Amino acid sequence: MSSGGTALRVLVDAKSLGGNEVEVGELTFPANSDSGDHRHAVTETFFVLEGQLEQVVNGKPVALGPGGIVSIRSTDQVRHKSGPNGAKVLVIWAPGGEIDRVTARWKVR
């Protein structure tokens, strides 16, 4: 769990896949969370399962509800902002290796 309350449930990683081609997780964002601007080292694809999530990609907001999807390149600056009821998303990182980088400062629950 991140310091802001975002939780990650790992669904596919190098250990379960037997390789580092892709990682898949379920992220649960608390209500009205804001990740702040950042970049990822890989392509990041979000598919919203529940709630509302705004992805601000290179300064341009993309509003997503259930069923909404967006991919963010490693060269993009992104900010993840959840709605008043939070959001649950499926996230795909390709290639893999991003889980360790993202969660390096998170608490294990």
Secondary structure, DSSP 8 states (H G I E B T S, - for coil): --TTS-EEEEEE-HHHHTSSS-EEEEEEE-TT-B--SB--SSEEEEEEEEEEEEEEETTEEEEE-TT-EEEE-TTS-EEEEEEEEEEEEEEEEESS-HHHHHHTTS---
